[in-house]
Amino acid sequence: MNTKQIVLTVSIVLFSIILLQNSDPTYLELFFWHIEMPLFILILATVILGFGVGWLAHLAHRKKKTAARPAPAAPENPSSESPPKPDANV
């Protein structure tokens, strides 16, 4: 296992422990919704929402970055013929 896999595995295990220890019911009021749910579901939904927003922001930034890149210069001689060869007797 490389370092990236080890860090990812440890992070997932720690996150799972945190989720399992937060099973107390909590009450969420959002606009006109009133929901009671376990705290770990709220934490998990918040993390998933955060990753989704971050991923969309990354895609938008990458698209903006590639759109701002200048287009390659067009060839000077657009015809399919090769340019005339210089005269060897000059």
HELIX and SHEET records of a PDB file:
HELIX    1   1 THR A    3  GLN A   21  1                                  19    
HELIX    2   2 LEU A   39  ALA A   68  1                                  30    
SHEET    1   A 2 PRO A  25  LEU A  30  0                                        
SHEET    2   A 2 TRP A  33  PRO A  38 -1                                        
END                                                                             
